[in-house]
């Protein structure tokens, strides 16, 4: 159980790491959230354009 906690803590620390890209400071957590939102939006638009196939 201690190893699981250590791995979880390390991953959480990685997601909270902030970096600056083209003047914007973001974290990996922000990247994950925006990728999920973009994936949902793309799937919705694809469904509207292609319909049920």
KEROSE-358818 format. One record per residue (C-alpha): y, x, z. Coordinates in nm, 3 decimals, decimal comma. Example, Ala and Ser with C-alpha at 12.3 -4.5 7.8 and 13.67 -1.06 7.14 Angstrom:
residues 2
<yy->-0,450; xx->1,230; zz->0,780>
<yy->-0,106; xx->1,367; zz->0,714>
END
This chain:
residues 53
<yy->0,000; xx->0,000; zz->0,000>
<yy->0,235; xx->0,291; zz->0,068>
<yy->0,185; xx->0,421; zz->-0,285>
<yy->0,269; xx->0,079; zz->-0,431>
<yy->0,587; xx->0,068; zz->-0,222>
<yy->0,682; xx->0,420; zz->-0,333>
<yy->0,630; xx->0,335; zz->-0,701>
<yy->0,824; xx->0,009; zz->-0,666>
<yy->1,111; xx->0,192; zz->-0,492>
<yy->1,119; xx->0,459; zz->-0,765>
<yy->1,128; xx->0,198; zz->-1,043>
<yy->1,401; xx->0,003; zz->-0,864>
<yy->1,602; xx->0,325; zz->-0,828>
<yy->1,564; xx->0,388; zz->-1,201>
<yy->1,685; xx->0,039; zz->-1,288>
<yy->1,991; xx->0,085; zz->-1,065>
<yy->2,084; xx->0,418; zz->-1,230>
<yy->2,420; xx->0,378; zz->-1,406>
<yy->2,525; xx->0,559; zz->-1,722>
<yy->2,826; xx->0,548; zz->-1,951>
<yy->2,789; xx->0,473; zz->-2,320>
<yy->3,095; xx->0,451; zz->-2,547>
<yy->3,319; xx->0,390; zz->-2,245>
<yy->3,101; xx->0,116; zz->-2,091>
<yy->2,921; xx->0,183; zz->-1,763>
<yy->2,591; xx->-0,004; zz->-1,751>
<yy->2,259; xx->0,020; zz->-1,573>
<yy->1,906; xx->-0,007; zz->-1,705>
<yy->1,886; xx->-0,347; zz->-1,531>
<yy->2,178; xx->-0,465; zz->-1,748>
<yy->1,999; xx->-0,337; zz->-2,059>
<yy->1,683; xx->-0,527; zz->-1,961>
<yy->1,872; xx->-0,852; zz->-1,902>
<yy->2,063; xx->-0,827; zz->-2,231>
<yy->1,743; xx->-0,750; zz->-2,423>
<yy->1,578; xx->-1,060; zz->-2,276>
<yy->1,878; xx->-1,276; zz->-2,364>
<yy->1,891; xx->-1,133; zz->-2,718>
<yy->1,517; xx->-1,193; zz->-2,763>
<yy->1,549; xx->-1,555; zz->-2,657>
<yy->1,849; xx->-1,609; zz->-2,887>
<yy->1,674; xx->-1,447; zz->-3,184>
<yy->1,361; xx->-1,654; zz->-3,126>
<yy->1,570; xx->-1,972; zz->-3,110>
<yy->1,759; xx->-1,891; zz->-3,429>
<yy->1,439; xx->-1,791; zz->-3,606>
<yy->1,284; xx->-2,124; zz->-3,506>
<yy->1,583; xx->-2,312; zz->-3,645>
<yy->1,580; xx->-2,125; zz->-3,975>
<yy->1,207; xx->-2,114; zz->-4,042>
<yy->1,100; xx->-2,440; zz->-3,880>
<yy->0,738; xx->-2,501; zz->-3,791>
<yy->0,509; xx->-2,285; zz->-3,997>
END
